[in-house]
């Protein structure tokens, strides 16, 4: 089949694609819960890990005794189907002529497109992990009146530590990451009961470092990103929720979907990709950013949601 004129003019930009594949917006935290794993196919199956994946086995063998054989795990599998996302922006040749540095201008447009694609993924992850319907009864706590973090009767650290312990009981391993919205963090910071404890200990204010030490978890991330549906009114992506999870924290080069983890973002190898083509007889250059991914919770038991932390 012969290529169309448009296909012939379409060019993958290796410089901008290289920038795209190494670019990570600093204010997005969804990837902390769903780290990226590269895949070569549009569809596939991955093991769905249960509690057995997190069990610590006794491997010590006495002299001349048999090896410590464990039962073979019968893994269920989860199917994934990647979905392509793309955004493009048009640049008139007159804009190119008037631009001091054309390459830097194209890089700026590329980053704008990548930010928008990343924002979409951030919101997809946040929407999933903040929905109580995606957690079973032993993996969530919906706070009731008198339990809210902005109240005066309960110490929020007690509630969070109880949830950490519940998750540890669920999977047999202590969680290693916490994600929360900014409003939730501020409520913890300003909690009256917690403030009294801090002041009695001789400290002036509760700090992020105190939160890490109190919960025994180093990887705590505060969601600060916002979105808008109309370009005028902005809302927080991360609401008044707190998510505790066990996540594979291997380096990206060593990461694989066969490692037990709450979830992964499956992304097509080579993505994101930047290409360009011309319109209107070459007077308009279109820069396009394409990504291809899907998020999957492959070990649902490995996360715990504390929902509705602030009540008015």
C-alpha positions in Angstrom: 0.0 0.0 0.0 1.5 3.4 -1.0 2.0 6.0 1.7 -0.2 9.1 1.7 1.3 12.5 1.2 0.7 13.2 4.9 2.5 10.0 5.9 5.4 10.9 3.8 5.7 14.4 5.3 5.3 13.1 8.9 8.7 13.0 10.7 9.5 11.6 14.1 11.8 14.2 15.8 14.6 12.3 17.6 15.7 15.3 19.6 12.3 16.2 20.9 11.4 12.6 21.4 14.5 12.2 23.5 13.4 15.1 25.6 9.9 13.7 25.9 11.1 10.3 27.2 13.3 11.8 29.9 10.8 14.5 30.9 8.9 14.2 34.2 6.9 17.1 35.6 8.0 17.7 39.2 4.6 18.4 40.7 3.0 15.1 39.6 3.1 12.2 42.1 0.8 9.6 40.5 3.7 7.6 39.2 4.8 7.0 42.8 1.8 4.7 43.2 1.7 3.4 39.6 5.4 3.3 38.5 6.0 3.0 34.7 6.8 -0.4 33.2 7.6 -0.5 29.4 5.8 -3.1 27.3 6.2 -4.0 23.6 2.6 -5.0 22.9 -0.6 -3.1 22.8 -2.4 -5.9 24.7 -1.1 -8.4 27.3 -1.6 -10.2 30.5 0.2 -9.8 33.8 0.0 -11.8 37.1 -2.5 -10.5 39.7 -0.6 -10.8 42.9 -2.4 -11.9 46.0 -1.2 -12.2 49.6 1.2 -15.0 48.9 3.4 -12.6 47.0 4.1 -10.7 50.1 4.7 -13.6 52.5 8.1 -13.9 54.1 9.3 -17.4 53.8 11.6 -19.3 56.3 14.5 -20.4 54.1 16.9 -21.7 56.7 17.9 -25.3 56.1 19.5 -27.6 58.6 22.4 -29.7 57.5 21.4 -32.8 55.5 17.7 -31.8 55.6 15.5 -31.3 52.6 15.2 -27.9 50.9 12.4 -25.6 51.9 9.9 -26.1 49.2 7.0 -23.7 49.0 3.7 -24.3 47.2 3.5 -23.1 43.6 1.3 -20.0 43.4 -1.6 -20.2 41.1 -1.6 -16.7 39.7 -4.7 -15.1 38.3 -3.9 -12.8 35.4 -5.1 -9.3 34.5 -5.4 -8.1 30.9 -4.2 -4.7 29.9 -5.0 -2.8 26.8 -3.0 0.3 26.1 -4.7 3.4 24.9 -3.1 6.0 22.7 -3.3 9.6 23.7 -2.1 12.5 21.5 -2.1 16.3 21.5 -0.8 18.6 18.8 -0.1 22.3 18.4 0.3 24.3 15.1 3.1 26.8 14.5 2.9 29.2 11.6 6.1 29.8 9.6 6.0 33.5 10.5 6.2 32.5 14.2 9.3 30.5 13.4 10.9 33.5 11.6 10.2 35.8 14.5 11.4 33.4 17.1 14.9 34.1 18.4 15.7 30.4 18.9 13.5 28.1 16.9 14.7 24.9 18.6 14.1 26.2 22.1 10.6 27.4 21.0 9.8 23.9 19.7 11.1 22.4 22.9 8.9 24.8 24.9 5.8 23.7 22.8 6.8 20.1 23.3 7.0 20.4 27.1 3.6 22.1 27.1 2.1 19.1 25.3 3.9 16.7 27.6 2.6 18.5 30.6 -1.0 18.2 29.4 -0.6 14.5 28.6 1.0 13.9 32.1 -1.8 15.9 33.7 -4.3 13.6 32.2 -2.5 10.5 33.5 -2.1 12.1 37.0 -5.8 12.7 37.2 -6.6 9.2 36.0 -4.5 7.8 38.8 -5.8 10.2 41.4 -9.4 9.4 40.4 -8.8 5.7 40.7 -7.0 5.6 44.1 -9.4 8.1 45.7 -12.5 6.1 44.8 -13.6 4.0 47.8 -15.3 1.6 45.3 -11.9 0.4 44.2 -11.0 -0.9 47.7 -12.6 -3.7 49.7 -13.8 -3.3 53.2 -10.5 -4.3 54.9 -8.6 -1.9 52.7 -10.3 1.4 53.4 -11.6 3.6 56.2 -14.2 6.3 55.6 -13.9 8.8 58.4 -17.1 9.6 60.3 -18.0 12.6 62.3 -15.5 13.2 65.1 -12.7 11.3 63.3 -11.8 14.0 60.8 -8.2 15.2 60.7 -9.4 18.8 61.1 -11.3 18.0 64.3 -10.2 18.4 67.9 -10.8 15.0 69.4 -8.7 12.5 67.4 -5.0 12.4 66.7 -4.8 11.7 63.0 -1.5 9.9 63.4 -3.3 7.2 65.4 -5.8 6.7 62.6 -3.0 6.5 60.0 -0.8 4.2 62.1 -3.9 1.9 62.5 -4.3 1.8 58.8 -0.6 1.0 58.2 -0.9 -1.9 60.7 -4.1 -3.1 58.9 -2.4 -3.0 55.6 0.6 -4.8 57.0 -1.8 -7.5 58.3 -3.4 -7.7 54.9 -0.3 -8.4 52.9 2.3 -9.5 55.5 4.7 -6.6 54.6 4.9 -3.0 55.8 3.8 -0.4 53.3 6.5 1.9 51.9 4.6 4.9 50.5 1.9 7.4 51.5 0.2 9.9 49.2 -2.2 12.5 50.3 -3.8 15.7 49.2 -2.6 19.1 50.3 -5.8 19.8 52.4 -5.2 16.5 54.2 -1.6 17.4 55.0 -2.6 20.8 56.3 -5.3 19.3 58.4 -2.7 17.0 60.0 -0.3 19.9 60.4 -3.0 22.0 62.2 -4.8 19.3 64.1 -5.5 20.6 67.6 -4.9 17.3 69.5 -1.7 16.7 67.7 -0.6 20.3 68.2 -0.9 19.9 72.0 1.2 16.8 71.9 3.9 18.6 69.8 3.9 21.7 72.1 4.1 19.6 75.2 7.2 18.0 73.7 8.8 21.4 73.3 8.3 21.8 69.5 6.7 24.9 68.0 5.2 23.2 64.9 4.5 19.8 63.4 6.8 19.3 60.4 7.0 17.0 57.4 10.1 15.3 58.9 8.1 14.6 62.1 5.4 13.0 59.9 7.9 10.7 58.4 9.4 9.7 61.7 6.0 9.3 63.4 4.7 7.0 60.7 8.0 5.2 60.0 7.6 5.8 56.3 10.1 7.9 54.4 8.3 8.1 51.1 5.5 10.5 51.8 4.2 12.6 48.9 1.8 15.6 49.0 -0.4 16.1 45.9 -0.3 19.8 44.8 -1.4 19.6 41.1 -4.6 21.2 39.9 -6.8 20.9 36.9 -9.6 22.9 35.2 -12.4 21.8 32.9 -13.1 25.2 31.5 -9.8 27.1 31.9 -11.2 29.4 34.5 -12.0 27.4 37.7 -9.3 25.2 39.1 -9.6 22.3 41.4 -7.2 20.1 43.3 -6.6 16.7 41.7 -5.7 15.2 45.1 -8.6 15.7 47.4 -8.9 15.1 51.2 -7.8 11.5 51.0 -4.7 9.6 52.1 -3.5 6.5 50.4 -1.0 4.0 52.0 0.6 1.4 49.7 3.3 -1.1 49.0 4.9 -0.2 45.7 7.8 -1.6 43.7 10.5 1.0 44.1 13.1 -0.7 41.8 15.0 1.5 39.4 13.1 1.9 36.1 15.7 -0.2 34.2 15.2 -3.1 36.7 11.5 -2.7 37.1 9.2 -5.4 35.8 5.5 -6.2 36.1 6.4 -9.5 37.7 7.5 -7.7 40.9 4.8 -7.5 43.6 3.4 -4.0 43.7 0.1 -2.3 44.2 0.0 -1.2 40.6 1.8 -0.2 37.5 1.5 2.1 34.5 2.0 0.0 31.4 3.5 2.3 28.7 4.4 1.3 25.2 8.1 1.1 24.5 9.4 4.2 22.7 6.7 6.4 24.2 6.1 9.3 24.5 7.0 10.2 20.9 7.2 13.6 19.2 6.6 13.9 15.5 5.8 16.8 13.1 4.1 17.4 9.8 3.2 20.3 7.6 -0.1 21.8 6.5 -1.2 24.6 4.2 1.6 24.1 1.7 4.3 24.1 4.3 3.3 27.3 6.0 2.1 25.6 9.2 4.2 23.1 11.1 2.3 20.8 13.5 4.1 19.4 16.5 2.4 16.3 18.0 3.0 14.4 21.2 1.8 10.8 21.4 1.7 8.6 24.4 0.3 5.1 24.9 -0.5 3.7 28.4 -2.9 2.1 30.9 -2.8 1.9 34.7 -3.6 -1.3 36.5 -3.8 -2.3 40.1 -2.2 -5.7 40.1 -2.2 -6.2 43.8 -5.3 -4.4 45.1 -4.7 -5.7 48.7 -1.5 -3.7 48.8 -3.1 -0.3 49.3 -5.3 1.3 51.9 -7.5 4.4 51.5 -8.4 6.8 54.3 -11.3 8.7 52.7 -13.0 12.0 53.6 -10.3 13.2 56.0 -11.8 16.7 56.3 -15.4 17.4 57.4 -17.0 20.7 57.6 
